[in-house]
Amino acid sequence: MSVDTCAKLAYDWYKDRLDPDGRRKTPDEAKAIFASLGLTNDFWNLE
Amino acid sequence: MVSEAFEKTVRLKIYELLLADGSMPRVQKLADSLAEPLDRINEALKNLRQKKSLVLMPQSGEILMCQPWCAIPTPHVAHVGGRDWFAPCIWDVLAIPAAMNLRGPITTSCPCCGERMTAEVDGGKLLNGTGIVHIGLPAKQWWDDPFFT
């Protein structure tokens, strides 16, 4: 992927990590983030 | 047995100490800061590892990674908030400014040839920098061996 896409992925993945309720993304949340960036093939399937 | 609430307390304390000190806290410091026995801290850390919230050093049980930060020097460095922060990979180094809600330049290097690479991000926007990010393993395998990943 491009650095630009990776920067967006990094932001969506970690932007709330320091929040009191921040946590690791659930598989569904991860899937939605990947899909929003066009990362939809089986490579990005967490399950 | 520690509660999920306590695990959350430990996780937030890790980040708090990390940002305050500029380095990953040792287990003993976590125990001292939370006024909790070492055993309870270690149990919480093991649970957090099971939940893929962090990575522990296999021998010592100290924290190696509390993503997106890494405890030890790596080629992936975010220059944010007046400090240099190490990350385990390019994805995570781009995430440190995002997590800290700060604009930040990062440096990294090409894993093939070692060429120095730079970029700057702000709120998920790439301000400068070019290149291709290669993720070596499919998502299903990322946590099989986080040291390799």
N, CA and C atoms of all chains as a GROMACS GRO file, in nm:
protein
  588
    1MET      N    1   0.085  -0.119   0.000
    1MET     CA    2   0.000   0.000   0.000
    1MET      C    3   0.089   0.124   0.000
    2SER      N    4   0.030   0.236  -0.036
    2SER     CA    5   0.108   0.360  -0.036
    2SER      C    6   0.130   0.410   0.107
    3VAL      N    7   0.227   0.497   0.124
    3VAL     CA    8   0.249   0.557   0.256
    3VAL      C    9   0.126   0.638   0.298
    4ASP      N   10   0.062   0.700   0.201
    4ASP     CA   11  -0.058   0.779   0.229
    4ASP      C   12  -0.168   0.690   0.289
    5THR      N   13  -0.190   0.575   0.226
    5THR     CA   14  -0.291   0.482   0.278
    5THR      C   15  -0.251   0.432   0.416
    6CYS      N   16  -0.125   0.403   0.435
    6CYS     CA   17  -0.078   0.353   0.565
    6CYS      C   18  -0.095   0.460   0.673
    7ALA      N   19  -0.074   0.587   0.637
    7ALA     CA   20  -0.094   0.696   0.734
    7ALA      C   21  -0.240   0.704   0.776
    8LYS      N   22  -0.330   0.686   0.680
    8LYS     CA   23  -0.474   0.687   0.714
    8LYS      C   24  -0.510   0.566   0.799
    9LEU      N   25  -0.455   0.451   0.762
    9LEU     CA   26  -0.479   0.330   0.840
    9LEU      C   27  -0.428   0.347   0.984
   10ALA      N   28  -0.308   0.401   0.996
   10ALA     CA   29  -0.250   0.421   1.129
   10ALA      C   30  -0.336   0.515   1.213
   11TYR      N   31  -0.387   0.619   1.150
   11TYR     CA   32  -0.470   0.715   1.222
   11TYR      C   33  -0.601   0.650   1.269
   12ASP      N   34  -0.668   0.582   1.176
   12ASP     CA   35  -0.796   0.520   1.213
   12ASP      C   36  -0.779   0.412   1.318
   13TRP      N   37  -0.666   0.345   1.314
   13TRP     CA   38  -0.642   0.233   1.405
   13TRP      C   39  -0.607   0.280   1.545
   14TYR      N   40  -0.532   0.389   1.553
   14TYR     CA   41  -0.472   0.427   1.682
   14TYR      C   42  -0.515   0.563   1.736
   15LYS      N   43  -0.601   0.635   1.667
   15LYS     CA   44  -0.630   0.773   1.708
   15LYS      C   45  -0.689   0.782   1.848
   16ASP      N   46  -0.758   0.678   1.893
   16ASP     CA   47  -0.820   0.682   2.025
   16ASP      C   48  -0.746   0.593   2.126
   17ARG      N   49  -0.626   0.548   2.094
   17ARG     CA   50  -0.559   0.450   2.179
   17ARG      C   51  -0.530   0.503   2.319
   18LEU      N   52  -0.506   0.632   2.333
   18LEU     CA   53  -0.474   0.688   2.465
   18LEU      C   54  -0.599   0.733   2.542
   19ASP      N   55  -0.713   0.724   2.478
   19ASP     CA   56  -0.837   0.762   2.547
   19ASP      C   57  -0.866   0.660   2.658
   20PRO      N   58  -0.935   0.703   2.763
   20PRO     CA   59  -0.966   0.609   2.871
   20PRO      C   60  -1.037   0.483   2.822
   21ASP      N   61  -1.120   0.497   2.720
   21ASP     CA   62  -1.191   0.381   2.667
   21ASP      C   63  -1.128   0.328   2.539
   22GLY      N   64  -1.010   0.379   2.506
   22GLY     CA   65  -0.942   0.329   2.387
   22GLY      C   66  -0.903   0.183   2.405
   23ARG      N   67  -0.904   0.109   2.297
   23ARG     CA   68  -0.872  -0.035   2.305
   23ARG      C   69  -0.840  -0.084   2.165
   24ARG      N   70  -0.794  -0.208   2.163
   24ARG     CA   71  -0.768  -0.273   2.036
   24ARG      C   72  -0.899  -0.286   1.958
   25LYS      N   73  -0.890  -0.273   1.828
   25LYS     CA   74  -1.010  -0.283   1.745
   25LYS      C   75  -1.065  -0.426   1.745
   26THR      N   76  -1.197  -0.437   1.744
   26THR     CA   77  -1.258  -0.569   1.727
   26THR      C   78  -1.241  -0.611   1.582
   27PRO      N   79  -1.257  -0.741   1.552
   27PRO     CA   80  -1.246  -0.784   1.412
   27PRO      C   81  -1.340  -0.708   1.319
   28ASP      N   82  -1.463  -0.682   1.364
   28ASP     CA   83  -1.557  -0.608   1.278
   28ASP      C   84  -1.512  -0.464   1.256
   29GLU      N   85  -1.463  -0.401   1.362
   29GLU     CA   86  -1.412  -0.264   1.347
   29GLU      C   87  -1.291  -0.260   1.254
   30ALA      N   88  -1.204  -0.359   1.271
   30ALA     CA   89  -1.086  -0.365   1.185
   30ALA      C   90  -1.126  -0.384   1.039
   31LYS      N   91  -1.222  -0.474   1.019
   31LYS     CA   92  -1.269  -0.500   0.882
   31LYS      C   93  -1.325  -0.372   0.819
   32ALA      N   94  -1.399  -0.295   0.898
   32ALA     CA   95  -1.458  -0.171   0.847
   32ALA      C   96  -1.349  -0.069   0.811
   33ILE      N   97  -1.246  -0.061   0.894
   33ILE     CA   98  -1.135   0.031   0.864
   33ILE      C   99  -1.064  -0.013   0.737
   34PHE      N  100  -1.032  -0.142   0.729
   34PHE     CA  101  -0.965  -0.192   0.608
   34PHE      C  102  -1.050  -0.162   0.484
   35ALA      N  103  -1.180  -0.190   0.495
   35ALA     CA  104  -1.269  -0.170   0.379
   35ALA      C  105  -1.273  -0.024   0.337
   36SER      N  106  -1.270   0.066   0.435
   36SER     CA  107  -1.278   0.210   0.402
   36SER      C  108  -1.156   0.255   0.323
   37LEU      N  109  -1.050   0.177   0.332
   37LEU     CA  110  -0.926   0.212   0.261
   37LEU      C  111  -0.904   0.123   0.139
   38GLY      N  112  -1.006   0.043   0.108
   38GLY     CA  113  -0.996  -0.044  -0.010
   38GLY      C  114  -0.914  -0.170   0.015
   39LEU      N  115  -0.889  -0.201   0.140
   39LEU     CA  116  -0.809  -0.320   0.173
   39LEU      C  117  -0.908  -0.434   0.202
   40THR      N  118  -0.955  -0.496   0.096
   40THR     CA  119  -1.068  -0.588   0.111
   40THR      C  120  -1.036  -0.732   0.072
   41ASN      N  121  -0.919  -0.759   0.023
   41ASN     CA  122  -0.895  -0.898  -0.017
   41ASN      C  123  -0.860  -0.984   0.105
   42ASP      N  124  -0.842  -1.112   0.082
   42ASP     CA  125  -0.827  -1.206   0.193
   42ASP      C  126  -0.703  -1.179   0.278
   43PHE      N  127  -0.606  -1.111   0.221
   43PHE     CA  128  -0.484  -1.077   0.296
   43PHE      C  129  -0.520  -1.002   0.425
   44TRP      N  130  -0.626  -0.922   0.420
   44TRP     CA  131  -0.662  -0.837   0.533
   44TRP      C  132  -0.766  -0.900   0.624
   45ASN      N  133  -0.797  -1.024   0.601
   45ASN     CA  134  -0.896  -1.094   0.683
   45ASN      C  135  -0.831  -1.141   0.814
   46LEU      N  136  -0.881  -1.088   0.927
   46LEU     CA  137  -0.821  -1.119   1.057
   46LEU      C  138  -0.869  -1.252   1.114
   47GLU      N  139  -0.977  -1.306   1.063
   47GLU     CA  140  -1.037  -1.426   1.124
   47GLU      C  141  -1.011  -1.551   1.041
   48MET      N  142  -0.724  -1.356   4.080
   48MET     CA  143  -0.757  -1.324   3.941
   48MET      C  144  -0.790  -1.176   3.929
   49VAL      N  145  -0.727  -1.110   3.834
   49VAL     CA  146  -0.749  -0.966   3.820
   49VAL      C  147  -0.868  -0.940   3.728
   50SER      N  148  -0.931  -0.827   3.750
   50SER     CA  149  -1.051  -0.792   3.672
   50SER      C  150  -1.012  -0.722   3.542
   51GLU      N  151  -1.108  -0.716   3.451
   51GLU     CA  152  -1.085  -0.641   3.327
   51GLU      C  153  -1.064  -0.492   3.358
   52ALA      N  154  -1.133  -0.444   3.461
   52ALA     CA  155  -1.116  -0.304   3.501
   52ALA      C  156  -0.971  -0.278   3.545
   53PHE      N  157  -0.915  -0.375   3.617
   53PHE     CA  158  -0.776  -0.358   3.660
   53PHE      C  159  -0.681  -0.366   3.541
   54GLU      N  160  -0.709  -0.455   3.447
   54GLU     CA  161  -0.627  -0.463   3.326
   54GLU      C  162  -0.627  -0.327   3.253
   55LYS      N  163  -0.744  -0.267   3.248
   55LYS     CA  164  -0.755  -0.136   3.182
   55LYS      C  165  -0.674  -0.031   3.258
   56THR      N  166  -0.681  -0.036   3.389
   56THR     CA  167  -0.604   0.057   3.472
   56THR      C  168  -0.454   0.042   3.443
   57VAL      N  169  -0.410  -0.082   3.434
   57VAL     CA  170  -0.268  -0.108   3.407
   57VAL      C  171  -0.231  -0.057   3.268
   58ARG      N  172  -0.317  -0.085   3.171
   58ARG     CA  173  -0.287  -0.042   3.033
   58ARG      C  174  -0.277   0.110   3.024
   59LEU      N  175  -0.370   0.179   3.088
   59LEU     CA  176  -0.366   0.326   3.084
   59LEU      C  177  -0.245   0.380   3.159
   60LYS      N  178  -0.207   0.312   3.267
   60LYS     CA  179  -0.088   0.356   3.342
   60LYS      C  180   0.039   0.338   3.258
   61ILE      N  181   0.043   0.231   3.179
   61ILE     CA  182   0.158   0.213   3.089
   61ILE      C  183   0.173   0.334   2.998
   62TYR      N  184   0.063   0.373   2.935
   62TYR     CA  185   0.070   0.487   2.843
   62TYR      C  186   0.103   0.617   2.919
   63GLU      N  187   0.045   0.632   3.036
   63GLU     CA  188   0.071   0.754   3.115
   63GLU      C  189   0.220   0.766   3.148
   64LEU      N  190   0.278   0.658   3.197
   64LEU     CA  191   0.420   0.660   3.234
   64LEU      C  192   0.510   0.673   3.111
   65LEU      N  193   0.470   0.606   3.005
   65LEU     CA  194   0.546   0.613   2.880
   65LEU      C  195   0.557   0.757   2.831
   66LEU      N  196   0.444   0.825   2.829
   66LEU     CA  197   0.444   0.964   2.780
   66LEU      C  198   0.516   1.057   2.877
   67ALA      N  199   0.505   1.030   3.005
   67ALA     CA  200   0.570   1.117   3.103
   67ALA      C  201   0.721   1.100   3.103
   68ASP      N  202   0.766   0.975   3.092
   68ASP     CA  203   0.909   0.946   3.106
   68ASP      C  204   0.983   0.938   2.972
   69GLY      N  205   0.908   0.914   2.864
   69GLY     CA  206   0.972   0.899   2.734
   69GLY      C  207   1.028   0.760   2.711
   70SER      N  208   0.993   0.667   2.796
   70SER     CA  209   1.038   0.528   2.778
   70SER      C  210   0.934   0.434   2.836
   71MET      N  211   0.937   0.310   2.788
   71MET     CA  212   0.839   0.211   2.834
   71MET      C  213   0.862   0.181   2.981
   72PRO      N  214   0.758   0.184   3.063
   72PRO     CA  215   0.779   0.157   3.206
   72PRO      C  216   0.816   0.012   3.234
   73ARG      N  217   0.900  -0.007   3.333
   73ARG     CA  218   0.931  -0.142   3.381
   73ARG      C  219   0.814  -0.191   3.468
   74VAL      N  220   0.808  -0.321   3.482
   74VAL     CA  221   0.698  -0.380   3.558
   74VAL      C  222   0.699  -0.330   3.703
   75GLN      N  223   0.818  -0.320   3.761
   75GLN     CA  224   0.827  -0.274   3.899
   75GLN      C  225   0.774  -0.130   3.913
   76LYS      N  226   0.802  -0.048   3.815
   76LYS     CA  227   0.754   0.090   3.821
   76LYS      C  228   0.602   0.095   3.812
   77LEU      N  229   0.545   0.008   3.729
   77LEU     CA  230   0.399   0.000   3.723
   77LEU      C  231   0.342  -0.037   3.859
   78ALA      N  232   0.404  -0.137   3.921
   78ALA     CA  233   0.357  -0.181   4.053
   78ALA      C  234   0.367  -0.068   4.155
   79ASP      N  235   0.479   0.001   4.154
   79ASP     CA  236   0.499   0.112   4.248
   79ASP      C  237   0.398   0.224   4.222
   80SER      N  238   0.379   0.256   4.096
   80SER     CA  239   0.290   0.368   4.061
   80SER      C  240   0.146   0.339   4.098
   81LEU      N  241   0.108   0.212   4.088
   81LEU     CA  242  -0.030   0.176   4.119
   81LEU      C  243  -0.046   0.124   4.262
   82ALA      N  244   0.065   0.119   4.333
   82ALA     CA  245   0.064   0.065   4.470
   82ALA      C  246  -0.001  -0.073   4.474
   83GLU      N  247   0.043  -0.157   4.380
   83GLU     CA  248  -0.012  -0.292   4.369
   83GLU      C  249   0.103  -0.392   4.375
   84PRO      N  250   0.075  -0.515   4.421
   84PRO     CA  251   0.180  -0.618   4.424
   84PRO      C  252   0.224  -0.653   4.282
   85LEU      N  253   0.350  -0.689   4.272
   85LEU     CA  254   0.406  -0.726   4.143
   85LEU      C  255   0.329  -0.840   4.076
   86ASP      N  256   0.285  -0.934   4.155
   86ASP     CA  257   0.212  -1.049   4.100
   86ASP      C  258   0.085  -1.006   4.025
   87ARG      N  259   0.015  -0.912   4.082
   87ARG     CA  260  -0.109  -0.864   4.017
   87ARG      C  261  -0.078  -0.790   3.887
   88ILE      N  262   0.029  -0.713   3.888
   88ILE     CA  263   0.069  -0.643   3.766
   88ILE      C  264   0.108  -0.744   3.658
   89ASN      N  265   0.187  -0.844   3.696
   89ASN     CA  266   0.229  -0.945   3.597
   89ASN      C  267   0.110  -1.023   3.543
   90GLU      N  268   0.015  -1.052   3.629
   90GLU     CA  269  -0.104  -1.124   3.581
   90GLU      C  270  -0.182  -1.038   3.481
   91ALA      N  271  -0.197  -0.910   3.514
   91ALA     CA  272  -0.268  -0.820   3.423
   91ALA      C  273  -0.194  -0.810   3.289
   92LEU      N  274  -0.062  -0.802   3.295
   92LEU     CA  275   0.016  -0.792   3.171
   92LEU      C  276   0.000  -0.919   3.086
   93LYS      N  277   0.001  -1.033   3.151
   93LYS     CA  278  -0.017  -1.159   3.076
   93LYS      C  279  -0.155  -1.163   3.012
   94ASN      N  280  -0.256  -1.117   3.085
   94ASN     CA  281  -0.391  -1.113   3.027
   94ASN      C  282  -0.397  -1.017   2.908
   95LEU      N  283  -0.332  -0.902   2.923
   95LEU     CA  284  -0.331  -0.804   2.814
   95LEU      C  285  -0.257  -0.861   2.692
   96ARG      N  286  -0.155  -0.940   2.718
   96ARG     CA  287  -0.086  -1.005   2.606
   96ARG      C  288  -0.178  -1.104   2.536
   97GLN      N  289  -0.253  -1.180   2.616
   97GLN     CA  290  -0.347  -1.275   2.557
   97GLN      C  291  -0.451  -1.204   2.471
   98LYS      N  292  -0.485  -1.082   2.512
   98LYS     CA  293  -0.586  -1.005   2.438
   98LYS      C  294  -0.523  -0.920   2.327
   99LYS      N  295  -0.394  -0.942   2.303
   99LYS     CA  296  -0.321  -0.876   2.196
   99LYS      C  297  -0.316  -0.724   2.214
  100SER      N  298  -0.310  -0.682   2.337
  100SER     CA  299  -0.299  -0.539   2.365
  100SER      C  300  -0.154  -0.495   2.382
  101LEU      N  301  -0.064  -0.589   2.404
  101LEU     CA  302   0.078  -0.558   2.416
  101LEU      C  303   0.160  -0.685   2.395
  102VAL      N  304   0.290  -0.668   2.390
  102VAL     CA  305   0.382  -0.781   2.373
  102VAL      C  306   0.484  -0.774   2.485
  103LEU      N  307   0.511  -0.889   2.546
  103LEU     CA  308   0.607  -0.895   2.656
  103LEU      C  309   0.737  -0.960   2.611
  104MET      N  310   0.846  -0.921   2.674
  104MET     CA  311   0.972  -0.987   2.646
  104MET      C  312   0.965  -1.128   2.705
  105PRO      N  313   1.005  -1.228   2.626
  105PRO     CA  314   0.980  -1.368   2.667
  105PRO      C  315   1.052  -1.408   2.795
  106GLN      N  316   1.170  -1.358   2.819
  106GLN     CA  317   1.244  -1.401   2.937
  106GLN      C  318   1.208  -1.320   3.061
  107SER      N  319   1.211  -1.189   3.047
  107SER     CA  320   1.196  -1.102   3.165
  107SER      C  321   1.051  -1.070   3.198
  108GLY      N  322   0.961  -1.079   3.099
  108GLY     CA  323   0.823  -1.039   3.122
  108GLY      C  324   0.803  -0.889   3.119
  109GLU      N  325   0.909  -0.815   3.087
  109GLU     CA  326   0.894  -0.669   3.073
  109GLU      C  327   0.818  -0.639   2.944
  110ILE      N  328   0.769  -0.516   2.932
  110ILE     CA  329   0.689  -0.480   2.815
  110ILE      C  330   0.783  -0.447   2.699
  111LEU      N  331   0.766  -0.518   2.589
  111LEU     CA  332   0.843  -0.490   2.469
  111LEU      C  333   0.769  -0.392   2.379
  112MET      N  334   0.641  -0.419   2.359
  112MET     CA  335   0.559  -0.331   2.275
  112MET      C  336   0.427  -0.305   2.345
  113CYS      N  337   0.389  -0.180   2.348
  113CYS     CA  338   0.252  -0.142   2.382
  113CYS      C  339   0.213  -0.053   2.266
  114GLN      N  340   0.155  -0.115   2.167
  114GLN     CA  341   0.139  -0.051   2.038
  114GLN      C  342   0.066   0.083   2.048
  115PRO      N  343   0.115   0.179   1.972
  115PRO     CA  344   0.214   0.170   1.865
  115PRO      C  345   0.360   0.190   1.911
  116TRP      N  346   0.385   0.190   2.040
  116TRP     CA  347   0.522   0.214   2.088
  116TRP      C  348   0.599   0.084   2.107
  117CYS      N  349   0.733   0.096   2.096
  117CYS     CA  350   0.821  -0.017   2.122
  117CYS      C  351   0.924   0.027   2.226
  118ALA      N  352   0.960  -0.064   2.315
  118ALA     CA  353   1.049  -0.029   2.426
  118ALA      C  354   1.195  -0.015   2.383
  119ILE      N  355   1.231  -0.078   2.273
  119ILE     CA  356   1.373  -0.081   2.235
  119ILE      C  357   1.394  -0.008   2.103
  120PRO      N  358   1.517   0.037   2.077
  120PRO     CA  359   1.542   0.111   1.952
  120PRO      C  360   1.512   0.026   1.829
  121THR      N  361   1.447   0.089   1.733
  121THR     CA  362   1.416   0.028   1.604
  121THR      C  363   1.447   0.132   1.496
  122PRO      N  364   1.440   0.093   1.368
  122PRO     CA  365   1.462   0.193   1.262
  122PRO      C  366   1.345   0.289   1.245
  123HIS      N  367   1.234   0.264   1.314
  123HIS     CA  368   1.112   0.341   1.294
  123HIS      C  369   1.095   0.440   1.409
  124VAL      N  370   1.117   0.568   1.382
  124VAL     CA  371   1.122   0.668   1.489
  124VAL      C  372   1.027   0.784   1.457
  125ALA      N  373   0.942   0.816   1.552
  125ALA     CA  374   0.856   0.934   1.541
  125ALA      C  375   0.916   1.046   1.625
  126HIS      N  376   0.925   1.164   1.567
  126HIS     CA  377   0.984   1.278   1.635
  126HIS      C  378   0.869   1.371   1.674
  127VAL      N  379   0.814   1.345   1.789
  127VAL     CA  380   0.689   1.410   1.828
  127VAL      C  381   0.699   1.459   1.972
  128GLY      N  382   0.647   1.580   1.993
  128GLY     CA  383   0.642   1.632   2.130
  128GLY      C  384   0.779   1.650   2.193
  129GLY      N  385   0.879   1.679   2.111
  129GLY     CA  386   1.013   1.704   2.163
  129GLY      C  387   1.091   1.580   2.199
  130ARG      N  388   1.038   1.462   2.162
  130ARG     CA  389   1.108   1.338   2.192
  130ARG      C  390   1.111   1.248   2.069
  131ASP      N  391   1.198   1.150   2.073
  131ASP     CA  392   1.203   1.046   1.972
  131ASP      C  393   1.139   0.921   2.031
  132TRP      N  394   1.045   0.865   1.955
  132TRP     CA  395   0.971   0.747   2.002
  132TRP      C  396   0.994   0.633   1.902
  133PHE      N  397   1.026   0.517   1.954
  133PHE     CA  398   1.047   0.401   1.867
  133PHE      C  399   0.917   0.323   1.848
  134ALA      N  400   0.901   0.274   1.726
  134ALA     CA  401   0.784   0.191   1.693
  134ALA      C  402   0.831   0.060   1.634
  135PRO      N  403   0.749  -0.045   1.644
  135PRO     CA  404   0.790  -0.174   1.589
  135PRO      C  405   0.790  -0.180   1.437
  136CYS      N  406   0.715  -0.092   1.370
  136CYS     CA  407   0.702  -0.103   1.223
  136CYS      C  408   0.658   0.031   1.167
  137ILE      N  409   0.653   0.037   1.035
  137ILE     CA  410   0.615   0.162   0.968
  137ILE      C  411   0.470   0.201   1.002
  138TRP      N  412   0.383   0.105   1.005
  138TRP     CA  413   0.242   0.132   1.040
  138TRP      C  414   0.237   0.200   1.176
  139ASP      N  415   0.306   0.144   1.273
  139ASP     CA  416   0.298   0.197   1.408
  139ASP      C  417   0.370   0.332   1.422
  140VAL      N  418   0.478   0.351   1.348
  140VAL     CA  419   0.546   0.480   1.363
  140VAL      C  420   0.459   0.593   1.306
  141LEU      N  421   0.384   0.561   1.203
  141LEU     CA  422   0.290   0.661   1.151
  141LEU      C  423   0.175   0.686   1.250
  142ALA      N  424   0.153   0.588   1.338
  142ALA     CA  425   0.043   0.598   1.434
  142ALA      C  426   0.079   0.677   1.559
  143ILE      N  427   0.205   0.688   1.591
  143ILE     CA  428   0.241   0.759   1.716
  143ILE      C  429   0.194   0.904   1.714
  144PRO      N  430   0.217   0.980   1.607
  144PRO     CA  431   0.159   1.116   1.606
  144PRO      C  432   0.007   1.113   1.617
  145ALA      N  433  -0.056   1.013   1.554
  145ALA     CA  434  -0.202   1.004   1.561
  145ALA      C  435  -0.248   0.979   1.704
  146ALA      N  436  -0.183   0.886   1.772
  146ALA     CA  437  -0.222   0.855   1.909
  146ALA      C  438  -0.201   0.975   2.001
  147MET      N  439  -0.095   1.051   1.974
  147MET     CA  440  -0.064   1.166   2.060
  147MET      C  441  -0.138   1.291   2.015
  148ASN      N  442  -0.212   1.279   1.904
  148ASN     CA  443  -0.287   1.392   1.850
  148ASN      C  444  -0.196   1.511   1.821
  149LEU      N  445  -0.081   1.479   1.762
  149LEU     CA  446   0.017   1.582   1.728
  149LEU      C  447   0.065   1.562   1.584
  150ARG      N  448   0.104   1.670   1.524
  150ARG     CA  449   0.169   1.660   1.394
  150ARG      C  450   0.310   1.608   1.416
  151GLY      N  451   0.354   1.519   1.327
  151GLY     CA  452   0.487   1.466   1.354
  151GLY      C  453   0.561   1.415   1.234
  152PRO      N  454   0.690   1.449   1.226
  152PRO     CA  455   0.775   1.384   1.128
  152PRO      C  456   0.818   1.246   1.179
  153ILE      N  457   0.839   1.157   1.086
  153ILE     CA  458   0.889   1.025   1.121
  153ILE      C  459   1.007   0.991   1.030
  154THR      N  460   1.096   0.908   1.081
  154THR     CA  461   1.201   0.853   0.997
  154THR      C  462   1.194   0.701   1.004
  155THR      N  463   1.230   0.641   0.894
  155THR     CA  464   1.234   0.495   0.890
  155THR      C  465   1.338   0.457   0.785
  156SER      N  466   1.347   0.332   0.755
  156SER     CA  467   1.441   0.292   0.651
  156SER      C  468   1.383   0.178   0.569
  157CYS      N  469   1.427   0.173   0.446
  157CYS     CA  470   1.382   0.068   0.355
  157CYS      C  471   1.437  -0.066   0.406
  158PRO      N  472   1.350  -0.166   0.426
  158PRO     CA  473   1.400  -0.295   0.476
  158PRO      C  474   1.485  -0.370   0.373
  159CYS      N  475   1.477  -0.329   0.247
  159CYS     CA  476   1.555  -0.398   0.143
  159CYS      C  477   1.697  -0.342   0.135
  160CYS      N  478   1.708  -0.209   0.125
  160CYS     CA  479   1.839  -0.150   0.099
  160CYS      C  480   1.889  -0.062   0.212
  161GLY      N  481   1.805  -0.036   0.312
  161GLY     CA  482   1.846   0.045   0.425
  161GLY      C  483   1.839   0.194   0.400
  162GLU      N  484   1.789   0.234   0.284
  162GLU     CA  485   1.781   0.378   0.254
  162GLU      C  486   1.692   0.449   0.356
  163ARG      N  487   1.741   0.564   0.404
  163ARG     CA  488   1.664   0.643   0.500
  163ARG      C  489   1.542   0.702   0.432
  164MET      N  490   1.429   0.695   0.498
  164MET     CA  491   1.306   0.750   0.443
  164MET      C  492   1.242   0.840   0.549
  165THR      N  493   1.177   0.946   0.504
  165THR     CA  494   1.112   1.038   0.597
  165THR      C  495   0.968   1.064   0.551
  166ALA      N  496   0.887   1.102   0.645
  166ALA     CA  497   0.749   1.141   0.615
  166ALA      C  498   0.702   1.230   0.728
  167GLU      N  499   0.590   1.296   0.705
  167GLU     CA  500   0.530   1.377   0.812
  167GLU      C  501   0.380   1.360   0.803
  168VAL      N  502   0.318   1.341   0.918
  168VAL     CA  503   0.174   1.318   0.921
  168VAL      C  504   0.107   1.412   1.021
  169ASP      N  505  -0.018   1.439   0.994
  169ASP     CA  506  -0.098   1.522   1.083
  169ASP      C  507  -0.244   1.477   1.072
  170GLY      N  508  -0.295   1.419   1.177
  170GLY     CA  509  -0.435   1.377   1.177
  170GLY      C  510  -0.469   1.279   1.066
  171GLY      N  511  -0.380   1.188   1.038
  171GLY     CA  512  -0.406   1.088   0.934
  171GLY      C  513  -0.373   1.135   0.795
  172LYS      N  514  -0.334   1.261   0.783
  172LYS     CA  515  -0.297   1.314   0.651
  172LYS      C  516  -0.147   1.308   0.634
  173LEU      N  517  -0.105   1.255   0.521
  173LEU     CA  518   0.037   1.252   0.489
  173LEU      C  519   0.075   1.388   0.431
  174LEU      N  520   0.159   1.461   0.501
  174LEU     CA  521   0.198   1.595   0.455
  174LEU      C  522   0.313   1.588   0.356
  175ASN      N  523   0.403   1.495   0.378
  175ASN     CA  524   0.509   1.471   0.281
  175ASN      C  525   0.564   1.331   0.302
  176GLY      N  526   0.628   1.281   0.199
  176GLY     CA  527   0.680   1.145   0.205
  176GLY      C  528   0.619   1.059   0.097
  177THR      N  529   0.699   0.974   0.041
  177THR     CA  530   0.651   0.882  -0.062
  177THR      C  531   0.709   0.743  -0.036
  178GLY      N  532   0.652   0.647  -0.103
  178GLY     CA  533   0.705   0.512  -0.092
  178GLY      C  534   0.595   0.409  -0.086
  179ILE      N  535   0.636   0.287  -0.078
  179ILE     CA  536   0.542   0.175  -0.070
  179ILE      C  537   0.564   0.104   0.063
  180VAL      N  538   0.455   0.076   0.131
  180VAL     CA  539   0.461   0.001   0.256
  180VAL      C  540   0.431  -0.145   0.226
  181HIS      N  541   0.523  -0.230   0.264
  181HIS     CA  542   0.504  -0.373   0.240
  181HIS      C  543   0.471  -0.441   0.372
  182ILE      N  544   0.354  -0.498   0.380
  182ILE     CA  545   0.314  -0.577   0.498
  182ILE      C  546   0.346  -0.722   0.465
  183GLY      N  547   0.437  -0.780   0.540
  183GLY     CA  548   0.494  -0.909   0.501
  183GLY      C  549   0.407  -1.030   0.524
  184LEU      N  550   0.314  -1.019   0.617
  184LEU     CA  551   0.232  -1.135   0.652
  184LEU      C  552   0.084  -1.100   0.642
  185PRO      N  553   0.000  -1.196   0.604
  185PRO     CA  554  -0.143  -1.170   0.605
  185PRO      C  555  -0.194  -1.146   0.747
  186ALA      N  556  -0.304  -1.072   0.757
  186ALA     CA  557  -0.354  -1.027   0.887
  186ALA      C  558  -0.373  -1.142   0.986
  187LYS      N  559  -0.417  -1.256   0.937
  187LYS     CA  560  -0.442  -1.370   1.027
  187LYS      C  561  -0.316  -1.411   1.103
  188GLN      N  562  -0.200  -1.382   1.046
  188GLN     CA  563  -0.074  -1.431   1.106
  188GLN      C  564   0.001  -1.325   1.187
  189TRP      N  565  -0.055  -1.204   1.196
  189TRP     CA  566   0.020  -1.096   1.260
  189TRP      C  567   0.061  -1.127   1.404
  190TRP      N  568  -0.027  -1.197   1.476
  190TRP     CA  569   0.000  -1.221   1.618
  190TRP      C  570   0.056  -1.360   1.645
  191ASP      N  571   0.083  -1.438   1.538
  191ASP     CA  572   0.142  -1.570   1.559
  191ASP      C  573   0.281  -1.555   1.621
  192ASP      N  574   0.355  -1.459   1.570
  192ASP     CA  575   0.490  -1.432   1.620
  192ASP      C  576   0.517  -1.282   1.606
  193PRO      N  577   0.472  -1.203   1.704
  193PRO     CA  578   0.483  -1.057   1.690
  193PRO      C  579   0.627  -1.008   1.680
  194PHE      N  580   0.722  -1.088   1.727
  194PHE     CA  581   0.862  -1.047   1.714
  194PHE      C  582   0.903  -1.046   1.567
  195PHE      N  583   0.857  -1.148   1.493
  195PHE     CA  584   0.885  -1.155   1.351
  195PHE      C  585   0.802  -1.052   1.274
  196THR      N  586   0.673  -1.045   1.306
  196THR     CA  587   0.583  -0.954   1.236
  196THR      C  588   0.634  -0.811   1.245
   0.00000   0.00000   0.00000
